[in-house]
């Protein structure tokens, strides 16, 4: 996952600067003894210094997608992982004629800054490996460190010398639980712990079912109106008669259902139900 983003960043730079890159690209720690890769080209170093969860962008509800055979693929919401890079430029031993090494580095940093600011969201065609097809696309941020104390502490920590740098962050999705494929009539339970220090986790429940007629071989009823009385949530069934409700707490609820040419119906339900069954049958008028 992380190496895929390293390759994605390289692909983004190649898109803007051309292939091969006019500079060397490194992901090493910028320690005091760090040296440019070659003697005749600048080195752009992108050091990954922090990996953390971006809780503001994390979803709680699972992702549902319908398959052609009528089953539903239920994918637990992925974690949103933020990768933070310290980007620096390093001038080679043989600099551009009549140019000071520092100006060479500043020029490269300026050019890279323009490229990174150009893409607040990474385009789909530069994504590599496990990042291909991620939705939503990957948001990024570019900042120039302003806290002199924290900047100095960073360079002291890596054993390097203070130098100009860009702070580049990107948030990627990490699917860490397998998807479950089955009928819409199911129960999904997601635990979300907003504060790792409290030890308490919120539990959200998603339910789904079918609205059908009461024939011996029941037929689905499309465009039925389904009300969850206790929460006021309403849904309209799809062409297969399916409905679902999310973000529920454990407890007792009541379903009310209306459809054209049918008597109003409903039933009490317990969430979660041990059977995972929340269907409602209607009687024709």
MIFIMAR-641833 format. One record per residue (C-alpha): x, y, z. Coordinates in steps of 0.001 Angstrom, whole numbers, plus 500000, padded with zeros to 6 digits. Example, Ala and Ser with C-alpha at 12.3 -4.5 7.8 and 13.67 -1.06 7.14 Angstrom:
BEGIN
<site px="512300" py="495500" pz="507800"/>
<site px="513670" py="498940" pz="507140"/>
//
This chain:
BEGIN
<site px="500000" py="500000" pz="500000"/>
<site px="502653" py="502540" pz="501052"/>
<site px="505079" py="501461" pz="498326"/>
<site px="502205" py="501832" pz="495843"/>
<site px="501895" py="505479" pz="496828"/>
<site px="505652" py="505967" pz="496451"/>
<site px="505310" py="504713" pz="492873"/>
<site px="502192" py="506889" pz="492401"/>
<site px="504129" py="509978" pz="493476"/>
<site px="506909" py="509079" pz="491040"/>
<site px="504333" py="508641" pz="488267"/>
<site px="502792" py="512039" pz="489069"/>
<site px="506199" py="513723" pz="488841"/>
<site px="506950" py="511945" pz="485547"/>
<site px="503613" py="513200" pz="484221"/>
<site px="504712" py="516795" pz="484843"/>
<site px="508500" py="516660" pz="484336"/>
<site px="508753" py="513917" pz="481715"/>
<site px="510327" py="510455" pz="481596"/>
<site px="513013" py="509945" pz="482661"/>
<site px="512854" py="512524" pz="485423"/>
<site px="515394" py="515352" pz="485065"/>
<site px="516380" py="514733" pz="488698"/>
<site px="516952" py="511668" pz="490877"/>
<site px="514181" py="510541" pz="493228"/>
<site px="514937" py="509174" pz="496674"/>
<site px="512840" py="508020" pz="499653"/>
<site px="515705" py="507673" pz="502137"/>
<site px="515990" py="509321" pz="505533"/>
<site px="517656" py="512760" pz="505084"/>
<site px="520351" py="512131" pz="507681"/>
<site px="523410" py="514298" pz="508096"/>
<site px="525456" py="512023" pz="505845"/>
<site px="522782" py="511965" pz="503114"/>
<site px="524271" py="512669" pz="499684"/>
<site px="522703" py="513155" pz="496231"/>
<site px="522335" py="509948" pz="494227"/>
<site px="524419" py="511104" pz="491279"/>
<site px="527082" py="513741" pz="490727"/>
<site px="525418" py="515596" pz="487880"/>
<site px="521706" py="515786" pz="488802"/>
<site px="519703" py="517180" pz="491696"/>
<site px="518072" py="514667" pz="494045"/>
<site px="514507" py="515125" pz="495234"/>
<site px="514104" py="513295" pz="498516"/>
<site px="510597" py="512322" pz="499712"/>
<site px="510953" py="510961" pz="503226"/>
<site px="507894" py="509297" pz="504790"/>
<site px="508052" py="510435" pz="508398"/>
<site px="504535" py="509765" pz="509709"/>
<site px="501675" py="507273" pz="509224"/>
<site px="498432" py="508014" pz="511071"/>
<site px="494682" py="507510" pz="510822"/>
<site px="492689" py="510426" pz="509408"/>
<site px="489588" py="510113" pz="511610"/>
<site px="487879" py="513161" pz="510090"/>
<site px="487594" py="511381" pz="506733"/>
<site px="486744" py="507927" pz="508045"/>
<site px="483277" py="506529" pz="507297"/>
<site px="481329" py="504346" pz="509718"/>
<site px="478686" py="502847" pz="507420"/>
<site px="479745" py="499865" pz="505285"/>
<site px="479854" py="500204" pz="501500"/>
<site px="477083" py="498325" pz="499678"/>
<site px="477132" py="497337" pz="496018"/>
<site px="474581" py="495219" pz="494190"/>
<site px="475575" py="492294" pz="492020"/>
<site px="473751" py="491205" pz="488830"/>
<site px="472469" py="488071" pz="490591"/>
<site px="470603" py="490147" pz="493182"/>
<site px="473056" py="489603" pz="496018"/>
<site px="474699" py="492480" pz="497846"/>
<site px="478401" py="492903" pz="498504"/>
<site px="478904" py="494438" pz="501934"/>
<site px="482374" py="495924" pz="502403"/>
<site px="483276" py="497324" pz="505838"/>
<site px="484240" py="500988" pz="505608"/>
<site px="487996" py="501225" pz="504997"/>
<site px="490347" py="502981" pz="507359"/>
<site px="491595" py="506347" pz="506094"/>
<site px="495366" py="506459" pz="506458"/>
<site px="497352" py="509666" pz="506169"/>
<site px="500916" py="509507" pz="504874"/>
<site px="503134" py="512525" pz="505577"/>
<site px="506316" py="513228" pz="503626"/>
<site px="509154" py="515673" pz="504180"/>
<site px="510342" py="516739" pz="500710"/>
<site px="513780" py="518253" pz="500247"/>
<site px="516103" py="519042" pz="497327"/>
<site px="519794" py="518187" pz="497260"/>
<site px="522274" py="519706" pz="494829"/>
<site px="524942" py="517447" pz="493253"/>
<site px="528646" py="517952" pz="493436"/>
<site px="528615" py="519382" pz="489901"/>
<site px="525948" py="522073" pz="489939"/>
<site px="524454" py="523986" pz="487043"/>
<site px="527204" py="526270" pz="485608"/>
<site px="527363" py="529653" pz="487351"/>
<site px="524634" py="528587" pz="489812"/>
<site px="525098" py="528226" pz="493541"/>
<site px="524028" py="524831" pz="494967"/>
<site px="521391" py="526451" pz="497157"/>
<site px="519757" py="528156" pz="494171"/>
<site px="519688" py="524828" pz="492334"/>
<site px="517829" py="523303" pz="495294"/>
<site px="515441" py="526239" pz="495623"/>
<site px="514577" py="526067" pz="491932"/>
<site px="513734" py="522358" pz="492168"/>
<site px="511639" py="522845" pz="495307"/>
<site px="509710" py="525640" pz="493589"/>
<site px="508992" py="523487" pz="490555"/>
<site px="507845" py="520544" pz="492686"/>
<site px="505689" py="522814" pz="494850"/>
<site px="503802" py="524022" pz="491769"/>
<site px="503148" py="520437" pz="490683"/>
<site px="501884" py="519290" pz="494092"/>
<site px="499620" py="522332" pz="494510"/>
<site px="498167" py="521608" pz="491065"/>
<site px="496650" py="518351" pz="492329"/>
<site px="494654" py="518773" pz="495586"/>
<site px="493152" py="515414" pz="494616"/>
<site px="495329" py="512878" pz="492825"/>
<site px="494071" py="512014" pz="489311"/>
<site px="492972" py="508418" pz="488771"/>
<site px="495405" py="507784" pz="485919"/>
<site px="498497" py="508102" pz="488139"/>
<site px="497348" py="505661" pz="490818"/>
<site px="499338" py="502452" pz="491050"/>
<site px="498698" py="498948" pz="492435"/>
<site px="496258" py="498768" pz="495348"/>
<site px="495425" py="502465" pz="494940"/>
<site px="493790" py="501943" pz="491530"/>
<site px="490022" py="502388" pz="491710"/>
<site px="489954" py="503930" pz="495176"/>
<site px="486862" py="506006" pz="495834"/>
<site px="486874" py="508767" pz="496767"/>
<site px="490092" py="509799" pz="495031"/>
<site px="493049" py="510608" pz="497242"/>
<site px="493039" py="514118" pz="498801"/>
<site px="496403" py="515806" pz="499361"/>
<site px="497806" py="518805" pz="501214"/>
<site px="501022" py="520770" pz="500739"/>
<site px="502318" py="523063" pz="503462"/>
<site px="505572" py="524781" pz="504211"/>
<site px="506449" py="524103" pz="507871"/>
<site px="505885" py="527256" pz="509937"/>
<site px="506660" py="526005" pz="513451"/>
<site px="510396" py="526588" pz="513772"/>
<site px="510647" py="524565" pz="516974"/>
<site px="508961" py="521444" pz="515590"/>
<site px="510959" py="521762" pz="512367"/>
<site px="514208" py="521912" pz="514319"/>
<site px="513108" py="518935" pz="516432"/>
<site px="512415" py="516937" pz="513274"/>
<site px="515872" py="517544" pz="511839"/>
<site px="517484" py="516796" pz="515188"/>
<site px="515535" py="513545" pz="515374"/>
<site px="516767" py="512334" pz="511973"/>
<site px="520314" py="513487" pz="512716"/>
<site px="520362" py="515974" pz="509891"/>
<site px="520925" py="519691" pz="509435"/>
<site px="518055" py="522164" pz="509125"/>
<site px="517183" py="522829" pz="505475"/>
<site px="514188" py="524109" pz="503448"/>
<site px="511484" py="521492" pz="502962"/>
<site px="507872" py="520890" pz="501926"/>
<site px="505424" py="518928" pz="504033"/>
<site px="503273" py="516786" pz="501748"/>
<site px="500349" py="514706" pz="502987"/>
<site px="497967" py="512299" pz="501283"/>
<site px="495053" py="510256" pz="502644"/>
<site px="494531" py="506779" pz="501233"/>
<site px="491930" py="504098" pz="501942"/>
<site px="492961" py="500830" pz="503566"/>
<site px="490530" py="497918" pz="503304"/>
<site px="491420" py="495671" pz="506228"/>
<site px="488332" py="493423" pz="506392"/>
<site px="487024" py="491177" pz="503591"/>
<site px="483736" py="491960" pz="501845"/>
<site px="480724" py="489772" pz="502602"/>
<site px="478464" py="488754" pz="499726"/>
<site px="474912" py="487641" pz="500428"/>
<site px="471243" py="488591" pz="500153"/>
<site px="470051" py="492030" pz="501180"/>
<site px="468284" py="490383" pz="504138"/>
<site px="471153" py="490715" pz="506536"/>
<site px="472542" py="492506" pz="509543"/>
<site px="475800" py="494428" pz="509544"/>
<site px="477425" py="495606" pz="512775"/>
<site px="480272" py="498110" pz="512805"/>
<site px="482224" py="499097" pz="515892"/>
<site px="483836" py="502519" pz="515883"/>
<site px="486100" py="503709" pz="518679"/>
<site px="486455" py="507511" pz="518490"/>
<site px="488910" py="507684" pz="521367"/>
<site px="491515" py="504958" pz="521721"/>
<site px="492128" py="505971" pz="525358"/>
<site px="488579" py="505529" pz="526657"/>
<site px="488230" py="501885" pz="525705"/>
<site px="484606" py="502529" pz="524708"/>
<site px="483388" py="501848" pz="521179"/>
<site px="480227" py="503005" pz="519424"/>
<site px="478296" py="500249" pz="517694"/>
<site px="476263" py="500985" pz="514581"/>
<site px="473936" py="498430" pz="512990"/>
<site px="472704" py="498211" pz="509400"/>
<site px="469691" py="496108" pz="508442"/>
<site px="468093" py="495229" pz="505136"/>
<site px="465094" py="493312" pz="503851"/>
<site px="462497" py="492804" pz="501132"/>
<site px="458923" py="494005" pz="500659"/>
<site px="456851" py="491369" pz="498832"/>
<site px="453232" py="490337" pz="498347"/>
<site px="451753" py="487414" pz="500284"/>
<site px="451489" py="485003" pz="497358"/>
<site px="452642" py="481413" pz="497690"/>
<site px="455656" py="482432" pz="495632"/>
<site px="456092" py="486030" pz="496826"/>
<site px="456725" py="488772" pz="494258"/>
<site px="458855" py="491803" pz="495110"/>
<site px="457097" py="495161" pz="495397"/>
<site px="459039" py="498073" pz="493921"/>
<site px="458617" py="501719" pz="495011"/>
<site px="457124" py="500771" pz="498357"/>
<site px="457450" py="503362" pz="501131"/>
<site px="459153" py="501946" pz="504237"/>
<site px="459172" py="503846" pz="507544"/>
<site px="461206" py="503038" pz="510637"/>
<site px="458818" py="504559" pz="513167"/>
<site px="461198" py="505152" pz="516072"/>
<site px="463805" py="507077" pz="514046"/>
<site px="461636" py="508605" pz="511325"/>
<site px="463907" py="507211" pz="508599"/>
<site px="462168" py="506404" pz="505315"/>
<site px="463275" py="504378" pz="502308"/>
<site px="461829" py="503472" pz="498892"/>
<site px="462279" py="499888" pz="497733"/>
<site px="464185" py="499214" pz="494510"/>
<site px="463020" py="497072" pz="491578"/>
<site px="463742" py="493918" pz="493598"/>
<site px="461737" py="495151" pz="496581"/>
<site px="464847" py="495735" pz="498677"/>
<site px="465396" py="498364" pz="501369"/>
<site px="468031" py="499034" pz="504012"/>
<site px="468520" py="501238" pz="507057"/>
<site px="471879" py="502192" pz="508572"/>
<site px="473328" py="503768" pz="511721"/>
<site px="470905" py="502062" pz="514116"/>
<site px="471385" py="501281" pz="517780"/>
<site px="470483" py="497954" pz="519325"/>
<site px="466817" py="497856" pz="520349"/>
<site px="463203" py="497320" pz="519329"/>
<site px="461764" py="499063" pz="516271"/>
<site px="458631" py="499083" pz="514112"/>
<site px="458479" py="498911" pz="510314"/>
<site px="455518" py="500477" pz="508491"/>
<site px="455122" py="499880" pz="504762"/>
<site px="452803" py="501375" pz="502127"/>
<site px="452497" py="500622" pz="498415"/>
<site px="449992" py="501362" pz="495662"/>
<site px="447311" py="498640" pz="495346"/>
<site px="448256" py="497088" pz="498698"/>
<site px="446993" py="497427" pz="502267"/>
<site px="449344" py="499159" pz="504681"/>
<site px="451464" py="496636" pz="506531"/>
<site px="454297" py="496389" pz="508979"/>
<site px="455863" py="494473" pz="511810"/>
<site px="457874" py="494936" pz="515000"/>
<site px="461537" py="494006" pz="514679"/>
<site px="464434" py="493546" pz="517038"/>
<site px="467804" py="494957" pz="515993"/>
<site px="469910" py="492976" pz="515586"/>
<site px="467682" py="489992" pz="514809"/>
<site px="469262" py="486583" pz="515338"/>
<site px="467713" py="485419" pz="512058"/>
<site px="468891" py="488488" pz="510124"/>
<site px="465400" py="488664" pz="508608"/>
<site px="463436" py="491930" pz="508311"/>
<site px="461037" py="491174" pz="505435"/>
<site px="457507" py="492605" pz="505199"/>
<site px="454634" py="491103" pz="503210"/>
<site px="451702" py="493185" pz="501991"/>
<site px="448150" py="492097" pz="501166"/>
<site px="446607" py="493355" pz="497893"/>
<site px="443622" py="495698" pz="498261"/>
//
